[in-house]
Amino acid sequence: MRRTHLLPLVLLVLVASCGGGAEKTPEVVIWEFMDPKERVILEESIEAFQATNPGFLVKHTNYPPEQLRTQFLTASMAGGGPDLVFGPADNAGPFSIAGVIQPIEELFDAQYLAGFEPLAFDTLDGHVWTLPSQVGNHLCLIYNRELVDEVPSTLVEMLDQAQSLTVDEDGDGRPDQYGLVFDSKEPFWLVPFLGAYGGRVMNAESEPTLDTQAMVSALALMREIRVDRGLMPPGTDIQLAETLFKEGKAAYTINGYWS
């Protein structure tokens, strides 16, 4: 994948499409979900851009990932929202279906886009909707060293261990410590389990693989983790999973580099 300062180029493209009025300084509004270190790079890029384009003002607002998606959809459907969104690539699906984002190939020439890794440009309805900035977005298994003495070598052994570490300390029928927590509401967390069974979310015709054996096995495993073994609280989302793990109330969590 091409390693370059993408933001100044994106801003130039957006500026070229702005209608310039002499009475008002044109603005480029960015909504992003960057961590503090990434925002330093963003702000340096904005400063460099504005130094060479003093007639434009660039503003950015930070949102958590889920808020970024809902806020953008709400604002854009009402005719508002930002000019540029820096967010998870899987947002491209709901955003494009809602008709609130523009295909990338309409903004950049083919020669420039050819410099990127082709696998980074999956299409939906014949269009490319996002421009990649990095290789990443991976999920990782993370464990609390104070609770886990030795990490098992197989998933079954790990789940058995996680079940033994799910403890109701006060006898009220609800665990005070959990074995494994992750975002059970976001389908992104299903994908690694699906891949472990050799499955994919979509088939070659871009249809959901809901009736494959791999999907059935992955969903059965999710049920085993969440319901049969009770390794996490019902309805656990990303906020609860992170809170439990940070407070030392969970032995394992699945999360990404952003956490």
N, C-alpha and C positions, 0 to 999 in steps of 0.2 A: 504494500500500500504506500502511496506517495506520502512522504513526511514533509509537510510544509506548513506555513502559517496560513490556514484556510480563512480565518476570519476577515482579514483585510480584503481578500479577493471577494468573499461573499458580500461584504459591505459595499464594495465598488459596484457589484452587480445590482444590489438593491438601490444604491444611489442613482445609478443610471436610469432606473425605472421610476424614480420619484418625480413628481411634478414639482418644479421649483417655483416658489413664489417669492418675490423680492421682500415682501413685508414680514415673512415669517421664516425663521431658521428651520430648514428641513431636518426632521428627526428620523433616526433609525432605532427602533425599539426591539430589544432582545430579551426573551425569556429563557432562562437556563436552569439546569439542576446541578451545576458544577460544585465540587467540594472547594474549600477555601484555597488550596494550592492551585487548583485549576483556574479559579477566579482571578488569581494574581496574573496568570498568563493572559487571560481574557482582557483584563484591564490594561495590561501593557500593550496588547494588540490594538485596543480601542484608542489608547493614547497615541500610538504610532500612526494610526489611520487619521485621527483628527489633526495631527500635526501637518499632514500633507493634504488634508481636505478640511480646512478651517471653516468652510461654509456649512458644515453639517454637524449635528449633535447626535451622539450615540448614547443611549441609555440602556441599562440592563437590570433585570429583576430576577432574584433567585427564588426558586420554588422546590419543595420536595418532589420526587418523581410523580407520585399519584396526584398531587395538587396541580403540578404542571399540566398533566393531561386533562384533568377536569376543568381547570380554569381556562385553558386554551380553547377547548371545545365550546365552553359556555360563552366566552368572549367573542370568538370568531363567528359562531352561529348568530350572534347578535350584531355582527358587522364591525366588531372591534378586534382587540388583541394585538399582538406584536407583529413586526415584519419578519423576524427570524426566531426560530425555536431551536435551541440546543438541548436535545433530550434523548431518551432511549429510542433505539431504532425501531422497536416493535410498535411505537406510536404511529408509525407511518400507515399501518392498516386502517385503524379507526379514523385517522385524520383524512386520509385520501377518500375513504368511503363517504365521509361526511362532506366532502368537497371543499375543505377549508385550507388545503395546501396546494402548491403548484408543482408540477413535475420538474425535476432537476434539469432534464435535458432542454427545457425551455429557457434556462438561465445560463448554462455553461455550454461552450462549444465542444464538439465531439473529441477534438484533439486533446483538450485538457482532461476530459473524463477518461480518456484512454490510458492516462497515466496511473490509474488506480487498479487495484486488484479486482479482476472481473467478478469474483465471488462476493465482493462487497456490494454489488449492484444487482441484487435480485429485483425482479420487476413484479408489479401488480397491475393487472389490466393493461399490460404493455408499456408501462411507464416506470421510470426510476423516481422515487419520491424523497430519498434522503442522500446526503453527501457524508461519507464516513470521515471521522477525524482521527480514529485510532483503532487498533485491534484490542478488543477487550470485551467487557460485559459478561465475564465468566462467573459462574457460581462455584463456590468452594465449600468444602466441609471443614468446619472450624470446631475445635474442642477446648473445653476448660481444663487446664492441666491440674487444677486443684481437685477436680472431680473424677477425671479419667486418668488412671495410672498407666494404662497401655491401650493403644488403639488397635482394635481387631483388624484382621486382614481381609475379612469378607463382610458383605452387607448383613447377612443373617446374624453373624456373631455380633456385629455392631448394634443391630436392633435388639438382640437379647440383652446386651450390656446396657443399652439405653433404657430398656424396660426395668432393669434392676435398679437404675438410677432415677427412676420416676417414683418419688417417695411422698407419701402423705404423713407428714411429721406430727400433726396435731390430731389426727384421727377424725377429721370432720368430713371425710369422704371425698375431699378434693386434694390433689397433689400440691405440695408446696415447692417441690423441685421436679423438673421435667427432664426427660432423657434426650429429646430431639425437638427443636422448634425451628420453624421457617414459615414463610408467607404461604399459608394454605389457600388463600383467596386469589392469588395471581397465577395464571396458567404457566408463566415462565418457569416456575419451580417444578412443574411436571416434566418439562422437556428432558432434563438429565436422566430421569428414571425411564422415560420413553426411549431415549437413545440407548440405554443399557440393555433394553430388550430388542434392539435393532430396528426401532421404529422411527418415523418422522411425523411431524405435525401435518404436513401436506404431502399428497402424492404428486406424481409427475404432471397431473392435470390441474394442480393447485386446488384439489378438493381435500377437505378434512379427512384424516384417516381414523374416523371414529369406530369403524367396525373391524379393525385389524387385531390380530392376536397380541401384537406388541402393545397397542393402546389398552386393550382389556387387561393385560398383565400389569401395565404401569398404573392404571386406575385402581386395580385390586391392591397393589402395593401401597398406594396412597391411603386407601381405606384401612389397610392393616396398621399403618403408622398412626393415623389420626383417630380411628374409631376402635379397632379391635385391641390394639396395644395401649391406646390412650397416651401416647408419648408427648402430646402437646395439648394445650387447652382448646376446646371447640372454637372454631372460627378465628384461629390465630392469624393475624395479619403481620405485616413487616414491622410495624411499630411495637406490637406486643412481643414479637420474637426478639427484637433487638433489646428491649427493656429487660426481659427475663434473662437473656444471656449476659448483659452488662452487669446485672445485679447478682450474678452467680447462682441463679435459680434454674439454669439449664446446662446440661452436660455438653450437648452438641447443638450447633446451629448450622444452617446452610444460608450463606449470604455472599455478596459480591465485594469487589475491591472498594466500592463506594461507601461501604459501612466502616 
